[in-house]
Each structure stands twice: as structure tokens, then as C-alpha cells.
């Protein structure tokens, strides 16, 4: 069995000025839209961007989501034979709402980790 760990990095997390003047979520989405090596899909109002390697996925909240404006960037990587899920969050909502967003994606990461672990046990 290989170990799978989850690393989380919070870029901007419920700070009072987060997402206000400089609009980091809008900048990130605009930057991704300028690239030709990413694929965009709409999943229930979420803008999901997958980078060419298939291992990096950005999820942008819909306008109706309580954490909007926010994104969660997740990437899979392998180090020393173990798989890891890295996660970076940019969230301009109040801290409690951002906490809920992170908790939701942490559960998704755990499901991803279990799936990877199971596929390597075969």
C-alpha cells in the first residue's frame, strides 16, 4: 500500500480585504482563459478548468455559491512512491464560509486519495 497525503495551502482565507480591491479570483480565471493548454467545463454552475496534464484541476464557485468569489486548485503529484493531493484556496467570503468550502473539498480529496490507493493495491 502506498501512502497518500493531502497538503493544503490557503492563499487567501476569509480576510476582510480578500477578493476586494485586487480581485485575485478574477485574475486567476482570466489568466487561465488566456492559456491554450487548459480545458473548461461547466459542472452545475462551477467553472472547472483542467490543465493539460490532467493532474491539476481548478474549481471556481458559481455566482450563487456562498463562498463566491472563490476557487480551489487541486493537483496530484507523486513523491517517493507516495501520491499527494495539493490544494490551494482563494476565498473572499467570511472565514466560516471559506472553512465550509475547504471542508467540502477536503472530503473530495479524501475520496480521491482512497481511489488512488485502491487502484495501486490491485
N, C-alpha and C positions, 0 to 999 in steps of 0.2 A: 504494500500500500504506500502510495506517495502522499506526502503531506501537502495540503493546500492551505495557504494562509491568505488572509484578507488584509490589505493595507488601505487605510483611509487617510486622505488629505483633504482638509476643508480650506478652500481658498478664501471664501468669504461666507461667514456663517452668522446670519441674523444680526449683523452690526447695524447700527442706526443709519449709517451713511452707505451701506452696501447696496449696490444696484441703483443708486440715486443719480448722482451727477455724471459719473463716467460710464454708466450702463455697460458693465462688463459682460453681462449675458448677451446683450445685443451685439457687442463687439465680437464675441466668440462665434456667434451664429453667422455674422457677416463674414468673418474670416473663413469659416468652413464653406460658406456659399461660394467663395472665390476660388476654391480648390476644385480640380477636376479628378481627384483620386478618392472621392467620397460618394456614398450613395445616400439619398434622402428618402425616407418613407414617413407616412403619417400613420400612427397607430393610436386610434381613438383620440385624436387631437394632439397627441405628443408628436413632436418632430424628433425623429430618431435618425441619427447620422452614423453610418458605419464606414470606418476607414478601410482602405483597400486591403489591408492585411486581414480583415475580418476579426481582429482581436481587440479593436478599440471601438467602443460604441458611446456616442453622446446622446443623452435623452434630455430634450428641452420641454419644460412644462407647458401645457396649453394655457391660454389666457384665463380660463376659468379655474385653474388649479390654485388652491390657497397659497402655495409657495411661489407662484409666479411673481416676478421673473426668476427663473432658476434653471440650472442644468446639472446633470450628473454625468460625469465622464468616467467610464469604467474600461479597464484594459486587463487582458490576461497576459501573463508572462511566466516564463519558466526560469528557475534559478536553482542550480544544484540538484536537479532532478525533481524539484517540487514545483507545483503550479501555484501561482499567486493571482489574486484579483486586486488590482489597484483601483482606487476610487477617489475622484476629486469632485467637490461640490462647490458650486457658486449659487448662493441663495440670498435674495434680497428681502425675504419676508421676516417676520418676527422669529426669534430663536425657537420658540415652541413649534412653530410650523416647519421650520428648517429641520428640527430634530425629528419630526414625524417623517419628512421626506427621506432623511438619511436612514431612519429605521426601516422604512419600506424597501429601500434599495439594499440595505444590509441583508434583509431576508432573501431578496432576489440573488444576491451574491452567494449566500449560503446554499441556495438551490443549485446555482451554477457550480459551486465547489463540489457538492455531492455528485452532480452529474459527471464532472471531470474525474473525480475519484473513482466512481463506479466504472467508467469507461476504461480506466487504467488497471482495474482489478481483473478484467477478463483475460 
